[in-house]
Amino acid sequence: MLAINRPLPRIEPGDYVMLHDTGAYYFSNPFFYINLPAVGEFGATINDTGGTALEVWRKQQSVEDMLAVIG
C-alpha cells in the first residue's frame, strides 16, 4: 500500500516512480538470511535543459558477490 486518503500526482507514460524503503526487501534490511542478492540502486539527475539521466549508484549484487559476503 502506498498511501491512504492522500492525493498523489498523476502518473504519465514515461514517468518513473520510486517507492522508498517499502516492504521487507529494501536496501537497509539484510538480504542474506533468505539468500537474496542486494538489488541495484539508481538515481536521477536533471540537467540544465530539463533532461534527465539515470545513474547507477549501486549495481545489482551477483550471486558470487553475495556468497563472498555470507560464506
Protein Blocks (a to p, Z undefined) as FASTA:
>chain_A
ZZghiacddddehiacddehiajbdfklcfklnopacdddddddddfkopacdddfbdcd
dfklmmmmnZZ
